[in-house]
Amino acid sequence: MATTTFTTQPPTISSTRLSLRRVPVSKTVTMMIGKGGAKYKGTKMRAKKLTDMIEAKVIEAKQVCEGDKRSDECKVAWDQVEEVSQAMADLRQKLAKCQDPLEFFCSENPNFDECVVDY
């Protein structure tokens, strides 16, 4: 059995500020759906709804936190952003495994509008 040895260099810290590129949530949803992970119309509608909710909650949290970033209301607002983001991450993870969350429901109820197979 062959073994592979990896050598890693410690990260270098410079005085320049790191520039992290943020991908808009709506673009993430388009990429996720475009890869064929979402099979049913209802799953695509859920992804779109979660995207809209995340964007709205972020705006709301920024507004709530304008006055006092340490207030309880501010903490609650960002917790809500985190919860909706986690729901989106869970959906993305299921789709990455090619497991549409509506698969079981739609196999039992193919006539529902959410179960239309969307290509």
C-alpha positions as CSV (number, residue, x, y, z in Angstrom):
1,M,0.0,0.0,0.0
2,A,1.4,3.3,-1.1
3,T,1.5,6.2,1.3
4,T,1.4,9.8,0.4
5,T,3.1,12.5,2.5
6,F,1.9,16.0,2.4
7,T,3.9,18.9,3.5
8,T,2.2,22.1,4.3
9,Q,3.6,25.6,4.8
10,P,2.2,27.7,7.6
11,P,-0.1,30.4,6.4
12,T,1.6,33.7,5.9
13,I,0.0,36.7,7.5
14,S,0.6,40.0,5.7
15,S,-0.4,43.5,6.7
16,T,-2.7,43.8,3.7
17,R,-6.3,43.1,4.2
18,L,-7.7,39.9,2.6
19,S,-10.2,40.4,-0.1
20,L,-12.9,37.7,0.0
21,R,-15.1,37.4,-3.0
22,R,-18.7,37.0,-2.0
23,V,-21.0,35.2,-4.4
24,P,-24.5,36.6,-4.4
25,V,-27.1,34.2,-3.0
26,S,-29.2,34.4,-6.1
27,K,-26.3,33.4,-8.2
28,T,-25.6,30.4,-5.9
29,V,-29.2,29.2,-6.4
30,T,-29.0,29.5,-10.1
31,M,-25.8,27.5,-10.2
32,M,-27.3,24.9,-7.8
33,I,-30.4,24.5,-9.8
34,G,-28.6,24.6,-13.1
35,K,-26.5,21.6,-12.3
36,G,-29.6,19.4,-12.4
37,G,-29.9,18.7,-8.7
38,A,-33.4,20.0,-8.4
39,K,-35.8,17.7,-10.2
40,Y,-39.2,19.1,-9.2
41,K,-40.7,22.5,-9.6
42,G,-41.5,22.6,-5.9
43,T,-37.8,22.2,-5.0
44,K,-36.9,25.0,-7.3
45,M,-39.6,27.2,-5.8
46,R,-38.3,26.4,-2.3
47,A,-34.7,27.4,-3.3
48,K,-35.9,30.7,-4.8
49,K,-38.0,31.4,-1.7
50,L,-35.1,30.7,0.6
51,T,-32.9,32.9,-1.5
52,D,-35.4,35.8,-1.2
53,M,-35.7,35.2,2.5
54,I,-32.0,35.3,3.1
55,E,-31.6,38.6,1.2
56,A,-34.6,40.1,3.0
57,K,-33.3,38.9,6.5
58,V,-29.8,40.4,5.8
59,I,-31.3,43.7,4.9
60,E,-33.5,43.6,8.0
61,A,-30.6,42.6,10.3
62,K,-28.5,45.5,9.0
63,Q,-31.3,47.9,9.6
64,V,-31.9,46.6,13.1
65,C,-28.2,46.7,14.0
66,E,-27.6,50.3,12.8
67,G,-28.2,51.8,16.2
68,D,-26.7,49.2,18.6
69,K,-24.8,46.2,17.2
70,R,-24.7,44.6,20.7
71,S,-28.5,44.8,21.3
72,D,-30.6,41.7,21.8
73,E,-32.7,42.6,18.8
74,C,-29.5,42.7,16.6
75,K,-28.5,39.3,17.8
76,V,-31.9,37.9,17.1
77,A,-32.0,39.4,13.6
78,W,-28.6,37.7,12.7
79,D,-29.7,34.4,14.3
80,Q,-32.7,34.5,11.8
81,V,-30.3,35.1,8.9
82,E,-28.2,32.1,10.1
83,E,-31.3,29.8,10.4
84,V,-32.5,30.6,6.9
85,S,-29.0,30.2,5.6
86,Q,-28.7,26.8,7.2
87,A,-32.0,25.7,5.6
88,M,-30.5,26.8,2.2
89,A,-27.3,24.9,3.0
90,D,-29.2,21.8,3.9
91,L,-31.1,22.0,0.6
92,R,-27.9,22.5,-1.3
93,Q,-26.3,19.5,0.4
94,K,-29.3,17.3,-0.5
95,L,-29.2,18.4,-4.1
96,A,-25.5,17.8,-4.3
97,K,-26.2,14.2,-3.4
98,C,-28.8,14.1,-6.1
99,Q,-31.5,13.6,-3.5
100,D,-34.4,15.9,-4.3
101,P,-36.3,16.5,-1.0
102,L,-39.6,16.0,-2.8
103,E,-38.7,12.6,-4.3
104,F,-40.7,10.6,-1.8
105,F,-43.7,12.9,-1.7
106,C,-43.9,13.2,-5.5
107,S,-43.7,9.4,-5.9
108,E,-46.8,9.1,-3.8
109,N,-48.5,12.3,-5.2
110,P,-47.5,12.9,-8.8
111,N,-50.5,15.1,-9.6
112,F,-49.5,18.0,-7.4
113,D,-48.2,21.1,-9.1
114,E,-44.9,21.0,-7.0
115,C,-44.2,17.5,-8.5
116,V,-44.0,18.6,-12.1
117,V,-40.6,17.4,-13.4
118,D,-38.8,20.6,-14.5
119,Y,-36.0,20.2,-17.0
